[in-house]
Amino acid sequence: MNINIPLSVLDLAPVVEGGSVADSFACTVDLARHADYWGYQRYWLAEHHGMAGIASAATAVLIGHVAGVTSRIRVGAGGIMLPNHSPLMVAEQFGTLDALYPGRIDLGLGRAPGSDQATARALRRALDTDPEQFPQDVMELMDYFQGNNPIRATPGEGCQVPVWILGSSLFGAQLAAALGLPYSFASHFAPAQMMDAIRLYRQQFRPSEFLAKPYVMLGFNVFAANTNEEAQLLASSWQQSFVNLRSGRPGKLPRPVANYPGSLPPPAKNLLDHILSCAAIGSPDTVAAHMHAFIARTGADELMITCNMHDHAARLYSYQIVAGLINR
């Protein structure tokens, strides 16, 4: 029951209850080294700000650190929230990464702030940003890479960093299709429009110098353990974190709680059921069956696996179980 598409890792650099940011980074390094050895395709980190449970705010810095302790795996941003930055600065940062680690850096771009409004204001971004500005910023950034702007990005000009468009709605799907870029959908936390976005992207895709045909990568939550019961317990940390975030109570990644979904009131239970449609929780056989079914349903070209567990050893083992499904 091997998986015949590439599998990758999305690391949110979780800060767990009882742990520190330094602990989070040590776990990231350990997981990245193992993912490199186990055959995962890429290792992505995401930009979030003002969140006690996520340590990847300085995303480009952490990408450089991870690339420096690995040798084969592609390392990148899933993603950089472009409204927080000038396109020139992003071009310089990723041009630098590409020069240091040629052929191994990816750049996923999103248009969300990755923060609350107060934090977004502290990042010096305009809160009334026109959504139409995001496509212009993406094209400006790509012009710096291609040397098509009178302002030169040094480093950056001439680098071959693949640009991805990220999204959780139809907006990103349309943009990725129009520009002929690969598309990554955030189905691991916002699956509502997943199938519509995939369909739209594939229907409207225009071949480009970057990509000849559509390429879809989907976020997917996996919590694997020796038994279904153990996996359900380990997944409860992620479930608590998701409900807390959507309830306006974000914090560090909680310790596991037995029968957590059964303790929830209906509104919170409905929130959880929504994202469980893009998750596999259980023994190796259970996880493999769910992953095969998800790939068959979506036609995904690649899966980006995320797994927020409180215990690092258990998280590592979950990724090892999934790595055993990679078709080599």
C-alpha angles and dihedrals in degrees: 000000000000120000112246098201128069118274123209139182129246109195116191089186091235119210106213130210106272092021138095138225089257089055089051092054092048089054091048091054092048094048092046092052091050093045089052091053095042095057105254113161101226142356116219133188125197133222114241128156135202094011118130092204099052122064102183099094093121089053100169091050092052092045089056091049093050093045088052094057096044131062113195113018120094112245124202155132122290075198157352109193098227098198087067093059144042111254090233092058092050090048090053094047095049092039086057092049091048091052091050096043107021117200094008106082127095128189118206115185128205134179100215118102094235089221146056121281096262091052090044089055090051088054087062095242124141110251092208093057112158109242088222089067092070095071090048091050091049091052091046090053092049090049089058090053091049096043093243096129124080087227107077123223107216108207099021109052111110096010118140101219109151112236119216128189115225125201151153097201141041093274095075092042091056093047095048090048094048093049095041094238133141114266129219117192121204095227091144090077108008110034099153097104098027099115094042091049093049091049093048093047093051094044096048099036115133116200113240141179086269101050133014098199138013118288120192126190117186129200112236131181116224127183109176128177139149093277137025090240094053092047092051090053093048092048091057091081090061091043092053091047092051094048091045091051094048089046092055094254106107118172145136119321106279128229116261119277123200116244092000097160090053091057095057127103114240097264093053091042089054090052090054095045088055095064095035086076086075099043141086117205122176149046121344092267093047092049093047092051093050093047093050091049092049093050091048091050097048105027088225116186092207139003124222105208120210126184123175108189125161094224113065095205091053091047091050090050091051091056090046090055090051091046087059088066095056111115105230 
